[in-house]
């Protein structure tokens, strides 16, 4: 047995060294998203020295080793801090302080532990952002990551279709078919066992498909063939999630892509038509979207919609009682119980008893107060501004501009989900967001550095003394 373990350890070590040498941080982040989605603790988990080792946690160690190797070989470099980094650090510091000041075990049964919530929802995505933030992004680094994302999307889409048609023998991993695990059984929920996380990953794949292959190679037939093959598959899988916020995210992606890819009058006509049809469609089918059958009946779907008002009312009352510092990270469920007996409103507050918060914005306000919500807002605006700088700058490369559109789409999809769900109980949602924001940050830093070098070069040329001599002709001047 010891010999088998030794041989397996040697094999893992060999593969580990090979991966570190030949792959990059961005691709590694995409692979982490696959690992944490497809191979959760339900699939494989090994106890090592009292610590549960899962595929995604082991992969984080590999990414850290990857980053150290890249620094040694100058494939990555430590960049100077920017305002975005500072605001993100201040938010994470306040968040961590709030979590650490909360007594251990102060959660209701079934709620994620506060420390695990902090690490999975915020610290791991921030760690991945820092790694991407200091890497050197070249085109050859981006395409392997996009390939991983598209293959991931194909797997998720096929799995979702098999799942919704109950072809359980073709579904991998098999625990997806267990109704006792996770939530949303009856919708497509994938290996995440939750339709929102599945839908966010599918939207990510849809964005990557159009923003990179189609955007950059719009004159290539293969790019359009890929788009027309995979787009129906991705959209069909998104539909099977039966989640309205995910559908809204897909619609927002289409609008952003049309707004950035079209130009002139045709863009005005297309976007105007979408606006008109959207208003008319909302009036006609809006009521049917409020209550429709999914894993439960129409009445229960309607009740889910009405619960949003209860969450908003209770959150406002809690905010009034502790507006500055909040009640503490991950403490909404614990402290909201005393507000559910309020009889001064006709809203049925009891309907949310035992539920986690379903609005990330209100959750931040209640848990972290004005201080935490303000720091989060400033950090988010500062990070998104990096993408806008890349988008409007005339010296941006096509890949950099594609990355900025990628970030716009991801941010909008994420913002929509935050309005209807708590998106920080796993590392999936914020990893998607931080992956996009990290790419934009790198391109923004490189753009600023390139602009400064250009300005310095022009200044040095302007300081050269006039010699009265004619410039020497070069080979290029003769068209050679």
Secondary structure, 3 states (H helix, E strand, C coil): CHHHHHHHHHHHHHHHHHHHHHCCHHHHHHHHHHHHHHCCCCCCCEEECCEEECHHHHHHHHHHHHHHHHHHCCCECCCCCCHHHHHHHHHHHHHHHHHHCCCCCCCCCCCCCHHHHHHHHHHHHHHHHHHHHCECCCHHHHHHHHHHHHHHHHHHHHHHHHHHCCCHHHCCCHHHHCCCCCCCCCCCCHHHCCHHHHHHHHHHHHHHHHHHHHHHCCCCHHHHHHHHHHHHHHHHHHHCCCCHHHHHHHHHHHHHHHHHHCCHHHHHHHHHHHHHHHHHHHHHHHHHHHCCCCCCCHHHHHHHHHHHHHHHHHHHHHHHHCCCCCCCCCCHHHHHHHHCCCCCCCCCHHHHCCCCCCCHHHHHHHHHHHHHHHHHHHHHHHHHHHHHHHHHCCCCCHHHHHHHHHHHHHHHHHHHHHHHCCCCCCCHHHHHHHHHHHHHHHHHHHHHHHHHHHHHHHHHHHCCCCCCCCCCCCCHHHCC
